[in-house]
């Protein structure tokens, strides 16, 4: 009640840069995040029907991000290294891959995925373990200025489909995903495994 009387928290440099780079005409963060959610929710539904085709490499991940955010941010589809954010990157107490190491770390992560044949023909249990480990790798990479979580979910869903499974992560709450991410960065991917297991169904093994 009377929330409008409460002083608004001051914007930090991260917030100011985010607001200044928006294409949606938002004048404040509340407006920006509202418009961002409306637009990306619609784009996500579109991608459910017509997934972006790619090779499940880093460029494929960027293409998904570009599609989701091209009407919101000028840097949609570009990682932090490419837009000049090459230093430390964190949210709260969680640190992600330093900007200047993104090309190297991304190359290692996606090269490993290719060597594992994109988890095709794995048993359900093995797929869950491998996908959870890769999910953690994507989260630690955290390549984009904003919108990593939404991009990762779509990529993982498409990866599962390509491997003969059906996966729907749309119902996972932000708090559950954050807790799983925090634990995974400490070496425990059980949270990611539970999230995937609860929403995974075998589709076919003929891909």
NORMO-V575506 format. One record per helix or strand of 3 or more residues. SS is the DSSP state (~ for helix, > for strand). FROM is the first residue (numbers start at 1). TO is the last residue. If there is no record, write none. Layout:
SS:FROM:TO, SS:FROM:TO
This chain:
~:3:5, ~:13:20, ~:29:49, ~:58:69, >:89:91, >:94:96, ~:99:115, ~:117:119, ~:124:141, ~:148:162, >:165:167, ~:174:185, ~:190:197, >:200:202
